[in-house]
Amino acid sequence: MIRVVANAALDQSDVLKFWFGESDEPTPAVIRDAASASLAAGETFYSHNLGLATLREALADYCSALHGQAIGPERMALTAGGVNGLMLTAQALLDPGDSVVVVTPVWPNLVAQPRVMGAHVRTLSLRPHQGRWSLDMDELLAALGPQTRALVLNSPNNPTGWTLSRGEQAQILAHCRRHGIWIVADEVYERLYFAGAPGECAPSFLDLAAPDDRLVVVNSFSKSFLMTGWRLGWLTVPPAMTPALAKLIEFNTSCLPVFVQRAGLAALAHAEQITPAVVDHLRLCRDTLLPLLQALPGVQVAPAPGAMYAFLCMPQYPDSLGLAQRLVREAGLGLAPGHAFHDSSQDEMQGWLRWCFASADLQRLRQGADRLAGWIGL
């Protein structure tokens, strides 16, 4: 549905485009320069299925430092972006007929990928409550039993910004251990977190889990390092799972380009210069846009503790796809329809829109809010 809206106006320069989940800032020069140097050196050949040993080691060190746990390189697998990591996980874990629970609203791939594998997907919805999104833990745990193969969670969440607490993660982990359920944790926004101390990442299952727990954590360079187009992600898995992933990667993409991996190494080497600056700017973007939206009559929006989105509701317009299309045509404002982030058989997300506030130019956000206000009739 996002593409339905965007493809109709991609070439229109007068449309303010906030529909895709990426910053409009280019990748930092130090990362681009590393890739250029690799190409200039002729590093254009195949690499290891799981990724360069140096990059896996650097990632292990990076994750160990973030999560206060010793995480070895034998648990790391490089993937062609987070989406490839999620699909590899579905291929590794799921058979036709398996039962999977997914917490929504969520990026639609997380619901679609288990279905591609023939799994039966049950969705459980977050609820807006007193200006915050929350998860009914009793409802979730009741849905997770011995028949459940996997639970899929995205925290911090796209599109709501909702973030699991450490206590909720501990409950979920203990419950899934008892029933032998795999946890697939999409944590690509873990560093884009505004509720903690400066530099602190969002709570992660890696903070709590043992190496051999049935846990796959999916991450990516895309958001925290402004590298969406590079297609570079990684999985953290139990050590026994890594050889199977190497085979699946061979059948899917064979390996990643070496020059892209060199860019990843440069990103990690400069992580604490790059990512905190990204987070500081995103916080400024959020704090610029949200008050403008909250001031509009008929618009409901909760503060996002993580990620890079304002998820707003205009309940007087129940058709979110039609609303997004009208805003493009009539206001020159490009937003993503909320119904794209929920199960297609349900209507909880009608009237909702996702606004990606990752903009290098704060004035673009102000202009967008002005266009929405003008369209409403203010």
PEJORA-V14559 format. One record per pair of residues at least 24 apart in sequence whose ideal C-beta (glycine too) atoms are under 10 Angstrom apart, sorted by the first residue. I is the first residue (numbers start at 1). J is the second residue. D is the distance in whole Angstrom. If there is no record, write none. Layout:
BEGIN
I:J:D / I:J:D
END
This chain:
BEGIN
1:108:8 / 1:320:8 / 1:321:5 / 1:324:8 / 1:325:10 / 1:336:8 / 1:337:5 / 1:338:9 / 1:339:6 / 1:340:4 / 1:341:9 / 1:344:9 / 2:107:10 / 2:108:8 / 2:321:10 / 2:324:9 / 2:334:10 / 2:335:9 / 2:336:5 / 2:337:7 / 2:340:5 / 2:341:9 / 2:354:8 / 3:336:10 / 3:340:9 / 4:321:7 / 4:324:9 / 4:325:8 / 4:337:8 / 4:340:9 / 5:320:10 / 5:321:7 / 5:323:10 / 5:324:5 / 5:325:6 / 5:327:9 / 5:328:6 / 5:334:7 / 5:335:8 / 5:336:7 / 5:337:6 / 5:340:9 / 5:353:10 / 6:324:9 / 6:328:9 / 6:334:7 / 6:335:10 / 6:336:8 / 8:325:7 / 8:328:7 / 8:329:9 / 8:334:10 / 9:325:9 / 9:328:5 / 9:329:8 / 9:332:9 / 9:334:6 / 10:334:9 / 12:328:8 / 12:329:10 / 12:332:8 / 12:334:9 / 13:332:10 / 14:332:5 / 15:327:9 / 15:328:6 / 15:329:9 / 15:331:9 / 15:332:5 / 15:333:7 / 15:334:5 / 15:371:10 / 16:327:10 / 16:328:10 / 16:331:9 / 16:332:6 / 16:333:6 / 16:334:6 / 16:335:9 / 16:359:9 / 16:364:6 / 16:365:9 / 16:367:6 / 16:368:5 / 16:369:10 / 16:370:10 / 16:371:7 / 16:372:10 / 17:328:9 / 17:332:10 / 17:333:9 / 17:334:4 / 17:335:9 / 17:356:9 / 17:359:10 / 17:364:9 / 17:368:9 / 18:289:9 / 18:309:9 / 18:310:9 / 18:333:8 / 18:334:6 / 18:335:6 / 18:336:8 / 18:353:9 / 18:354:8 / 18:355:5 / 18:356:5 / 18:357:7 / 18:358:9 / 18:359:8 / 18:364:8 / 18:365:8 / 18:368:6 / 19:324:8 / 19:328:9 / 19:333:10 / 19:334:5 / 19:335:6 / 19:336:5 / 19:337:9 / 19:340:10 / 19:353:9 / 19:354:8 / 19:355:9 / 19:356:7 / 20:228:8 / 20:334:9 / 20:336:8 / 20:354:10 / 20:356:6 / 20:358:10 / 21:107:8 / 21:158:6 / 21:159:8 / 21:188:10 / 21:189:9 / 21:222:9 / 21:223:8 / 21:228:8 / 21:307:8 / 21:308:7 / 21:309:7 / 21:336:8 / 21:354:8 / 21:356:5 / 21:358:8 / 22:222:7 / 22:223:8 / 22:226:8 / 22:227:10 / 22:228:4 / 22:229:8 / 22:308:9 / 22:356:7 / 22:358:7 / 23:222:9 / 23:223:8 / 23:226:5 / 23:227:10 / 23:228:8 / 23:278:8 / 23:281:9 / 23:282:8 / 23:285:9 / 23:308:7 / 23:356:8 / 23:357:10 / 23:358:4 / 23:359:7 / 23:360:7 / 24:226:10 / 24:356:9 / 24:358:7 / 24:359:6 / 24:360:5 / 24:361:8 / 24:364:8 / 25:226:5 / 25:278:8 / 25:281:8 / 25:358:8 / 25:359:8 / 25:360:5 / 25:361:10 / 26:226:7 / 26:227:10 / 26:229:9 / 26:360:9 / 27:221:9 / 27:225:7 / 27:226:5 / 27:227:5 / 27:228:9 / 27:229:8 / 27:230:7 / 27:263:8 / 27:266:10 / 27:267:8 / 27:274:9 / 28:225:7 / 28:226:7 / 28:227:9 / 28:263:10 / 28:266:9 / 28:267:8 / 28:270:7 / 28:273:9 / 28:274:6 / 28:277:9 / 28:278:9 / 29:266:10 / 30:263:9 / 30:266:6 / 30:267:8 / 30:269:8 / 30:270:5 / 30:273:8 / 30:274:8 / 31:221:9 / 31:225:7 / 31:226:8 / 31:227:7 / 31:230:8 / 31:262:9 / 31:263:5 / 31:264:8 / 31:265:9 / 31:266:5 / 31:267:5 / 31:268:10 / 31:269:9 / 31:270:8 / 31:274:8 / 32:227:10 / 32:230:10 / 32:263:7 / 32:266:9 / 33:262:10 / 33:263:9 / 33:266:7 / 34:259:8 / 34:260:10 / 34:261:10 / 34:262:5 / 34:263:5 / 34:264:9 / 34:265:7 / 34:266:4 / 34:267:8 / 34:269:9 / 34:270:10 / 35:230:8 / 35:257:9 / 35:258:9 / 35:259:5 / 35:260:7 / 35:261:9 / 35:262:6 / 35:263:4 / 35:264:9 / 35:266:8 / 36:259:8 / 36:262:9 / 36:263:9 / 37:259:8 / 37:262:7 / 37:263:10 / 37:266:9 / 38:257:9 / 38:258:6 / 38:259:4 / 38:260:8 / 38:261:8 / 38:262:4 / 38:263:8 / 38:265:9 / 38:266:10 / 39:257:9 / 39:258:9 / 39:259:5 / 39:262:9 / 40:259:9 / 41:258:9 / 41:259:9 / 41:262:9 / 42:258:10 / 42:259:10 / 43:257:8 / 43:258:4 / 43:259:6 / 43:261:9 / 43:262:7 / 44:257:8 / 44:258:7 / 44:259:7 / 45:255:9 / 45:257:9 / 45:258:7 / 46:254:7 / 46:255:5 / 46:256:10 / 46:257:9 / 46:258:9 / 47:78:9 / 47:254:9 / 47:255:5 / 47:256:6 / 47:257:8 / 47:258:5 / 47:260:10 / 47:261:7 / 48:78:9 / 48:246:8 / 48:249:9 / 48:255:6 / 48:256:9 / 48:258:10 / 48:261:10 / 49:77:8 / 49:78:9 / 49:243:10 / 49:245:8 / 49:246:4 / 49:247:8 / 49:248:9 / 49:249:5 / 49:250:5 / 49:251:10 / 49:252:10 / 49:253:9 / 49:254:7 / 49:255:6 / 49:256:9 / 50:74:9 / 50:76:7 / 50:77:5 / 50:78:6 / 50:79:9 / 50:234:10 / 50:235:9 / 50:242:7 / 50:243:9 / 50:245:7 / 50:246:5 / 50:249:7 / 50:250:10 / 50:255:8 / 50:256:9 / 51:76:7 / 51:77:7 / 51:78:3 / 51:79:8 / 51:232:9 / 51:234:8 / 51:246:10 / 51:249:9 / 51:255:8 / 51:256:6 / 51:258:10 / 51:260:10 / 51:261:6 / 51:264:8 / 52:78:8 / 52:255:9 / 52:256:8 / 52:258:7 / 52:261:5 / 52:262:8 / 52:264:9 / 52:265:8 / 54:261:8 / 54:262:9 / 54:264:10 / 54:265:6 / 55:232:9 / 55:234:9 / 55:256:9 / 55:258:10 / 55:260:10 / 55:261:5 / 55:262:8 / 55:263:10 / 55:264:6 / 55:265:5 / 55:267:10 / 55:268:8 / 56:234:8 / 56:242:10 / 56:261:10 / 57:265:10 / 58:261:10 / 58:264:8 / 58:265:6 / 58:267:9 / 58:268:5 / 58:269:8 / 58:271:10 / 59:219:9 / 59:221:10 / 59:234:6 / 59:236:8 / 59:264:8 / 59:265:9 / 59:268:7 / 60:234:10 / 60:236:9 / 61:268:8 / 62:219:10 / 62:234:10 / 62:267:10 / 62:268:5 / 62:269:10 / 62:271:7 / 62:272:10 / 63:190:10 / 63:204:9 / 63:206:7 / 63:217:8 / 63:219:8 / 63:234:9 / 63:236:6 / 64:206:9 / 65:271:9 / 65:272:10 / 66:190:8 / 66:191:8 / 66:199:10 / 66:200:9 / 66:201:6 / 66:204:8 / 66:206:8 / 66:207:9 / 66:271:9 / 67:190:9 / 67:201:8 / 67:203:10 / 67:204:6 / 67:205:9 / 67:206:4 / 67:207:5 / 67:208:9 / 67:209:9 / 67:217:9 / 67:236:9 / 68:204:10 / 68:206:9 / 68:207:7 / 69:204:9 / 69:206:6 / 69:207:7 / 69:208:9 / 69:209:8 / 69:210:9 / 69:211:9 / 70:211:9 / 71:206:7 / 71:211:8 / 71:217:10 / 71:236:6 / 72:211:8 / 72:239:7 / 73:242:10 / 74:211:9 / 74:237:9 / 74:238:10 / 74:239:5 / 74:240:10 / 74:242:6 / 74:243:10 / 75:206:10 / 75:211:7 / 75:217:9 / 75:234:10 / 75:235:9 / 75:236:5 / 75:237:6 / 75:238:7 / 75:239:6 / 75:240:10 / 75:241:8 / 75:242:7 / 76:234:6 / 76:235:7 / 76:236:6 / 76:237:8 / 76:242:8 / 76:245:10 / 77:216:10 / 77:233:9 / 77:234:6 / 77:235:5 / 77:236:8 / 77:237:7 / 77:241:9 / 77:242:6 / 77:244:10 / 77:245:5 / 77:246:7 / 77:248:9 / 77:249:7 / 78:221:10 / 78:232:7 / 78:233:7 / 78:234:5 / 78:235:8 / 78:245:10 / 78:249:8 / 78:253:10 / 78:255:8 / 78:256:5 / 78:260:9 / 78:261:7 / 78:264:8 / 79:218:8 / 79:219:9 / 79:220:8 / 79:231:9 / 79:232:8 / 79:233:5 / 79:234:6 / 79:235:6 / 79:245:9 / 79:248:10 / 79:249:7 / 79:252:9 / 79:253:8 / 79:256:8 / 80:230:9 / 80:231:5 / 80:232:7 / 80:233:7 / 80:249:9 / 80:252:8 / 80:253:5 / 80:254:10 / 80:255:9 / 80:256:6 / 80:257:9 / 80:260:9 / 81:188:9 / 81:218:10 / 81:220:6 / 81:221:8 / 81:222:7 / 81:227:9 / 81:228:8 / 81:229:9 / 81:230:8 / 81:231:4 / 81:232:6 / 81:233:5 / 81:234:10 / 81:253:10 / 81:256:10 / 82:107:9 / 82:109:9 / 82:186:7 / 82:187:9 / 82:188:5 / 82:189:10 / 82:218:6 / 82:219:7 / 82:220:4 / 82:221:9 / 82:222:6 / 82:223:9 / 82:228:10 / 82:231:9 / 82:232:9 / 82:233:4 / 82:234:9 / 82:235:9 / 83:107:9 / 83:109:6 / 83:110:9 / 83:113:8 / 83:186:10 / 83:188:10 / 83:218:9 / 83:220:8 / 83:222:9 / 83:231:9 / 83:233:8 / 84:218:10 / 84:220:9 / 84:231:7 / 84:232:10 / 84:233:7 / 84:235:9 / 84:249:9 / 84:252:7 / 84:253:7 / 84:256:9 / 85:184:10 / 85:186:9 / 85:188:9 / 85:216:8 / 85:217:9 / 85:218:5 / 85:219:8 / 85:220:7 / 85:233:5 / 85:234:7 / 85:235:5 / 85:236:10 / 85:237:10 / 85:245:9 / 85:249:10 / 86:110:7 / 86:112:10 / 86:113:6 / 86:114:10 / 86:152:8 / 86:154:10 / 86:184:7 / 86:186:7 / 86:188:9 / 86:216:9 / 86:218:5 / 86:220:10 / 86:233:9 / 86:235:9 / 87:112:10 / 87:113:5 / 87:116:8 / 87:117:9 / 87:218:10 / 87:248:9 / 87:252:8 / 88:113:10 / 88:216:9 / 88:218:9 / 88:233:10 / 88:235:7 / 88:237:10 / 88:244:10 / 88:245:6 / 88:248:5 / 88:249:7 / 88:251:10 / 88:252:7 / 88:253:9 / 89:113:8 / 89:114:10 / 89:150:9 / 89:152:9 / 89:182:9 / 89:184:6 / 89:186:9 / 89:216:5 / 89:217:10 / 89:218:7 / 89:235:7 / 89:237:8 / 89:241:9 / 89:245:9 / 89:248:9 / 90:114:6 / 90:115:9 / 90:116:7 / 90:117:5 / 90:119:8 / 90:150:8 / 90:152:9 / 90:184:8 / 90:216:10 / 91:116:9 / 91:117:7 / 91:244:10 / 91:245:9 / 91:248:6 / 91:251:9 / 91:252:8 / 92:117:10 / 92:182:9 / 92:216:8 / 92:235:9 / 92:237:8 / 92:241:7 / 92:244:6 / 92:245:6 / 92:247:9 / 92:248:6 / 93:117:8 / 93:119:9 / 93:149:7 / 93:150:6 / 93:182:6 / 93:184:8 / 93:214:9 / 93:216:8 / 93:241:9 / 93:244:10 / 94:118:7 / 94:119:5 / 94:149:6 / 94:150:7 / 94:182:9 / 94:184:10 / 95:119:8 / 95:149:8 / 96:120:9 / 97:149:9 / 98:147:9 / 98:148:9 / 98:149:4 / 98:150:7 / 98:182:10 / 99:143:9 / 99:144:9 / 99:145:9 / 99:146:10 / 99:147:5 / 99:148:5 / 99:149:6 / 99:150:8 / 99:181:9 / 100:148:7 / 100:149:6 / 100:150:5 / 100:151:8 / 100:152:6 / 100:181:10 / 100:182:9 / 100:184:9 / 101:140:8 / 101:143:5 / 101:144:6 / 101:145:10 / 101:148:6 / 101:149:9 / 101:150:8 / 101:151:5 / 101:152:7 / 101:153:9 / 101:181:9 / 102:150:9 / 102:151:8 / 102:152:4 / 102:153:8 / 102:154:9 / 102:184:9 / 102:343:8 / 103:135:7 / 103:140:7 / 103:143:10 / 103:151:8 / 103:152:7 / 103:153:5 / 103:154:7 / 103:155:8 / 103:157:8 / 103:162:9 / 103:164:9 / 104:152:10 / 104:154:9 / 104:157:9 / 104:159:10 / 104:160:10 / 104:341:7 / 104:342:5 / 104:343:6 / 104:346:8 / 104:348:8 / 104:349:8 / 105:133:9 / 105:154:9 / 105:157:8 / 105:158:9 / 105:159:6 / 105:160:6 / 105:162:9 / 105:311:8 / 105:338:7 / 105:339:9 / 105:340:9 / 105:341:4 / 105:342:5 / 105:343:9 / 105:348:8 / 105:349:6 / 105:352:8 / 105:354:9 / 106:152:8 / 106:153:9 / 106:154:5 / 106:155:10 / 106:157:7 / 106:158:7 / 106:159:8 / 106:160:9 / 106:162:10 / 106:186:8 / 106:341:6 / 106:342:8 / 106:343:10 / 107:154:7 / 107:157:9 / 107:158:5 / 107:159:8 / 107:186:8 / 107:188:9 / 107:340:9 / 107:341:7 / 107:354:10 / 108:339:10 / 108:340:6 / 108:341:6 / 108:342:9 / 108:343:9 / 108:344:9 / 109:186:9 / 110:152:5 / 110:153:9 / 110:154:6 / 110:158:9 / 110:184:8 / 110:186:6 / 110:218:9 / 110:341:10 / 111:152:8 / 111:341:9 / 111:342:9 / 111:343:6 / 111:344:9 / 112:344:10 / 113:152:9 / 113:184:9 / 114:149:9 / 114:150:7 / 114:152:7 / 114:184:9 / 119:149:7 / 119:150:8 / 120:147:10 / 120:149:9 / 121:150:10 / 121:152:9 / 121:343:8 / 122:148:9 / 122:343:9 / 123:152:10 / 123:342:7 / 123:343:4 / 123:344:10 / 123:345:9 / 123:346:7 / 123:348:10 / 124:151:10 / 124:343:10 / 125:342:7 / 125:343:8 / 125:346:8 / 125:348:6 / 125:349:9 / 126:157:7 / 126:160:6 / 126:162:6 / 126:342:10 / 126:348:9 / 127:162:10 / 127:348:9 / 128:160:8 / 128:162:9 / 128:300:8 / 128:301:10 / 128:302:6 / 128:311:9 / 128:313:8 / 128:348:10 / 128:352:10 / 129:302:9 / 130:302:9 / 131:294:10 / 131:300:9 / 131:301:9 / 131:302:5 / 131:303:7 / 132:160:9 / 132:161:10 / 132:162:8 / 132:302:6 / 132:303:8 / 132:304:10 / 132:305:8 / 133:157:7 / 133:159:10 / 133:160:5 / 133:161:7 / 133:162:4 / 133:163:9 / 133:302:6 / 133:303:10 / 133:304:9 / 133:305:9 / 133:311:8 / 134:162:7 / 134:165:10 / 134:168:10 / 135:162:7 / 135:164:7 / 135:165:9 / 135:168:7 / 135:172:9 / 137:165:10 / 137:167:9 / 137:168:6 / 137:171:6 / 137:172:8 / 137:175:9 / 140:168:9 / 140:171:9 / 140:172:7 / 140:175:9 / 141:171:7 / 141:172:8 / 141:174:10 / 141:175:5 / 141:176:9 / 141:179:10 / 144:172:8 / 144:175:6 / 144:176:7 / 144:178:9 / 144:179:6 / 144:181:6 / 144:183:10 / 145:175:10 / 145:178:10 / 145:179:6 / 145:181:8 / 146:178:9 / 146:179:5 / 146:180:7 / 146:181:8 / 147:179:9 / 147:181:9 / 148:176:8 / 148:179:7 / 148:180:9 / 148:181:5 / 148:182:9 / 149:180:9 / 149:181:7 / 149:182:6 / 149:214:10 / 150:176:9 / 150:181:7 / 150:182:4 / 150:183:7 / 150:184:6 / 150:214:9 / 150:216:9 / 151:175:9 / 151:176:6 / 151:179:10 / 151:181:6 / 151:182:7 / 151:183:5 / 151:184:7 / 151:185:9 / 151:214:10 / 152:182:9 / 152:183:8 / 152:184:5 / 152:185:8 / 152:186:7 / 152:216:10 / 152:218:10 / 153:183:7 / 153:184:7 / 153:185:5 / 153:186:7 / 153:187:9 / 153:205:8 / 154:184:9 / 154:185:8 / 154:186:4 / 154:187:8 / 154:188:8 / 154:189:8 / 154:218:9 / 154:307:9 / 155:185:7 / 155:186:8 / 155:187:7 / 155:189:8 / 155:190:8 / 155:193:10 / 155:202:7 / 155:203:8 / 155:204:9 / 155:205:9 / 155:306:8 / 155:307:9 / 156:186:10 / 156:187:8 / 156:188:9 / 156:189:4 / 156:190:7 / 156:191:9 / 156:192:6 / 156:193:6 / 156:194:9 / 156:195:9 / 156:201:10 / 156:202:5 / 156:203:10 / 156:223:10 / 156:304:8 / 156:305:7 / 156:306:3 / 156:307:4 / 156:308:9 / 156:309:9 / 157:186:9 / 157:189:8 / 157:304:9 / 157:305:10 / 157:306:7 / 157:307:6 / 157:309:9 / 157:311:9 / 157:341:9 / 158:186:8 / 158:188:8 / 158:189:7 / 158:223:9 / 158:306:9 / 158:307:6 / 158:308:8 / 158:309:6 / 158:311:9 / 158:336:10 / 158:341:8 / 158:354:8 / 158:356:9 / 159:304:9 / 159:307:8 / 159:308:10 / 159:309:5 / 159:310:9 / 159:311:5 / 159:312:10 / 159:336:7 / 159:338:7 / 159:340:9 / 159:341:5 / 159:342:10 / 159:349:9 / 159:352:8 / 159:353:9 / 159:354:4 / 159:355:9 / 159:356:9 / 160:302:8 / 160:304:7 / 160:305:10 / 160:306:9 / 160:307:8 / 160:309:7 / 160:310:10 / 160:311:5 / 160:338:10 / 160:341:8 / 160:352:9 / 160:354:9 / 161:189:8 / 161:192:9 / 161:193:10 / 161:194:8 / 161:195:10 / 161:286:9 / 161:302:8 / 161:303:8 / 161:304:3 / 161:305:6 / 161:306:5 / 161:307:5 / 161:308:8 / 161:309:6 / 161:310:8 / 161:311:7 / 162:302:9 / 162:304:8 / 162:305:7 / 162:306:8 / 162:307:9 / 162:311:9 / 163:189:9 / 163:190:9 / 163:193:7 / 163:194:9 / 163:195:7 / 163:196:10 / 163:202:5 / 163:203:7 / 163:304:9 / 163:305:5 / 163:306:5 / 163:307:8 / 164:202:8 / 164:203:6 / 164:204:9 / 164:205:9 / 164:306:10 / 165:195:10 / 165:202:10 / 165:203:6 / 166:202:10 / 166:203:5 / 166:204:9 / 166:207:7 / 166:208:8 / 167:203:9 / 168:203:8 / 169:203:6 / 169:204:8 / 169:205:6 / 169:206:10 / 169:207:8 / 169:208:6 / 169:209:9 / 170:203:9 / 170:205:9 / 170:207:9 / 170:208:6 / 172:205:8 / 172:208:10 / 173:205:6 / 173:208:6 / 173:209:6 / 173:210:9 / 173:213:7 / 173:214:10 / 173:215:8 / 174:208:9 / 176:205:10 / 176:209:10 / 176:213:8 / 176:214:7 / 176:215:8 / 177:209:9 / 177:210:9 / 177:213:7 / 177:214:8 / 177:215:10 / 179:214:10 / 180:214:7 / 181:214:7 / 182:213:9 / 182:214:4 / 182:215:7 / 182:216:7 / 182:238:10 / 183:209:8 / 183:213:8 / 183:214:7 / 183:215:5 / 183:216:7 / 183:217:9 / 184:214:10 / 184:215:8 / 184:216:5 / 184:217:8 / 184:218:7 / 184:235:10 / 185:209:9 / 185:215:7 / 185:216:7 / 185:217:5 / 185:218:7 / 185:219:9 / 185:236:9 / 186:216:10 / 186:217:8 / 186:218:5 / 186:219:8 / 186:220:9 / 187:217:5 / 187:218:7 / 187:219:6 / 187:220:9 / 187:236:9 / 188:217:10 / 188:218:7 / 188:219:6 / 188:220:4 / 188:221:9 / 188:222:7 / 188:223:6 / 188:224:8 / 188:233:7 / 188:307:9 / 189:219:9 / 189:220:9 / 189:222:10 / 189:223:6 / 189:224:8 / 189:304:10 / 189:306:6 / 189:307:4 / 189:308:7 / 189:309:9 / 190:217:9 / 190:219:7 / 190:223:9 / 190:224:8 / 190:306:8 / 190:307:10 / 191:219:9 / 191:223:8 / 191:224:4 / 191:225:9 / 191:271:9 / 191:274:10 / 191:275:5 / 191:276:9 / 191:278:8 / 191:279:7 / 191:306:9 / 192:223:6 / 192:224:7 / 192:275:9 / 192:278:7 / 192:279:6 / 192:282:6 / 192:283:9 / 192:286:10 / 192:304:9 / 192:305:10 / 192:306:6 / 192:307:6 / 192:308:6 / 192:309:10 / 192:358:9 / 193:279:7 / 193:282:10 / 193:283:10 / 193:305:7 / 193:306:5 / 193:307:8 / 194:279:7 / 194:280:10 / 194:282:8 / 194:283:5 / 194:286:7 / 194:287:9 / 194:303:8 / 194:304:7 / 194:305:6 / 194:306:6 / 194:307:9 / 195:303:9 / 195:304:10 / 195:305:4 / 195:306:7 / 196:305:9 / 196:306:9 / 198:276:7 / 198:279:8 / 198:280:8 / 198:283:10 / 199:272:8 / 199:275:8 / 199:276:6 / 199:279:8 / 200:279:10 / 201:275:9 / 201:279:10 / 201:306:9 / 202:305:8 / 202:306:5 / 202:307:9 / 203:306:10 / 204:236:10 / 205:236:9 / 206:236:6 / 209:236:9 / 209:238:9 / 210:238:9 / 211:236:10 / 211:237:9 / 211:238:6 / 211:239:6 / 211:240:9 / 212:238:5 / 212:239:7 / 212:240:7 / 212:241:10 / 213:238:7 / 214:238:7 / 214:241:9 / 215:241:10 / 216:241:8 / 216:245:9 / 221:260:9 / 221:263:8 / 221:264:6 / 221:267:6 / 221:268:9 / 221:271:10 / 223:275:9 / 223:278:8 / 223:282:9 / 223:307:8 / 223:308:7 / 223:358:8 / 224:267:8 / 224:271:8 / 224:274:8 / 224:275:5 / 224:276:10 / 224:278:6 / 224:279:8 / 225:263:9 / 225:264:8 / 225:266:9 / 225:267:4 / 225:268:9 / 225:270:9 / 225:271:8 / 225:274:6 / 225:275:7 / 225:278:8 / 226:267:9 / 226:274:8 / 226:275:9 / 226:277:10 / 226:278:6 / 226:358:9 / 226:360:10 / 227:260:9 / 227:263:7 / 227:264:8 / 227:267:7 / 227:274:10 / 228:358:10 / 230:256:10 / 230:257:9 / 230:259:10 / 230:260:5 / 230:261:10 / 230:263:6 / 230:264:8 / 230:267:9 / 231:256:8 / 231:257:9 / 231:260:7 / 232:256:7 / 232:257:9 / 232:260:5 / 232:261:7 / 232:263:7 / 232:264:5 / 232:267:8 / 233:264:9 / 234:264:9 / 278:308:9 / 278:358:9 / 279:306:10 / 279:308:10 / 281:358:8 / 281:359:9 / 281:360:8 / 281:362:9 / 282:306:10 / 282:307:9 / 282:308:6 / 282:357:7 / 282:358:6 / 282:359:9 / 284:357:10 / 284:362:7 / 284:365:10 / 285:310:9 / 285:356:9 / 285:357:4 / 285:358:6 / 285:359:6 / 285:360:9 / 285:361:10 / 285:362:7 / 285:364:10 / 285:365:6 / 286:310:7 / 286:357:6 / 286:358:9 / 286:365:9 / 287:357:10 / 287:362:10 / 288:357:8 / 288:359:9 / 288:362:5 / 288:363:9 / 288:365:5 / 288:366:7 / 288:369:9 / 289:355:7 / 289:357:5 / 289:359:9 / 289:362:9 / 289:364:10 / 289:365:5 / 289:366:8 / 289:368:8 / 289:369:6 / 290:355:10 / 290:357:8 / 290:365:10 / 290:369:10 / 291:369:9 / 292:365:8 / 292:366:7 / 292:368:9 / 292:369:4 / 292:370:8 / 292:372:9 / 292:373:8 / 293:355:8 / 293:357:10 / 293:365:10 / 293:368:9 / 293:369:6 / 293:372:8 / 293:373:9 / 295:369:9 / 295:373:8 / 295:378:9 / 296:369:8 / 296:372:7 / 296:373:6 / 296:376:6 / 296:378:7 / 297:373:9 / 297:376:7 / 297:377:9 / 297:378:8 / 298:376:6 / 298:377:10 / 298:378:10 / 299:353:9 / 299:369:10 / 299:372:8 / 299:373:9 / 299:376:8 / 300:351:9 / 300:352:9 / 301:352:10 / 301:353:9 / 301:355:9 / 304:357:9 / 307:356:9 / 307:357:10 / 307:358:9 / 308:355:10 / 308:356:6 / 308:357:6 / 308:358:4 / 308:359:10 / 309:336:9 / 309:341:10 / 309:353:10 / 309:354:5 / 309:355:6 / 309:356:6 / 309:357:7 / 309:358:9 / 310:335:9 / 310:353:9 / 310:354:8 / 310:355:4 / 310:356:8 / 310:357:6 / 310:365:9 / 310:369:10 / 311:336:10 / 311:338:7 / 311:341:8 / 311:349:9 / 311:352:6 / 311:353:8 / 311:354:5 / 311:355:8 / 312:338:9 / 312:351:9 / 312:352:7 / 312:353:5 / 312:354:8 / 312:355:6 / 312:372:9 / 313:338:8 / 313:349:9 / 313:350:9 / 313:351:5 / 313:352:5 / 313:353:8 / 314:338:10 / 314:351:6 / 314:352:8 / 314:353:7 / 314:372:9 / 314:376:8 / 315:350:9 / 315:351:5 / 315:352:9 / 316:351:8 / 316:376:10 / 317:350:9 / 317:351:6 / 317:352:10 / 317:353:9 / 318:347:8 / 318:350:5 / 318:351:5 / 318:352:10 / 319:347:10 / 319:350:6 / 319:351:8 / 320:347:9 / 320:349:6 / 320:350:5 / 320:351:6 / 320:352:6 / 320:353:6 / 320:354:9 / 321:350:9 / 322:350:10 / 323:350:9 / 323:351:7 / 323:352:9 / 323:353:7 / 324:352:10 / 324:353:6 / 324:354:9 / 326:375:8 / 327:353:8 / 327:368:10 / 327:371:8 / 327:372:7 / 327:375:6 / 330:371:9 / 330:374:10 / 330:375:6 / 331:368:9 / 331:370:10 / 331:371:5 / 331:372:7 / 331:373:10 / 331:374:7 / 331:375:4 / 331:376:9 / 332:367:9 / 332:368:9 / 332:371:6 / 332:374:10 / 332:375:9 / 333:367:9 / 333:368:6 / 333:369:9 / 333:370:10 / 333:371:5 / 333:372:6 / 333:374:10 / 333:375:7 / 334:368:9 / 335:368:9 / 335:372:9
END
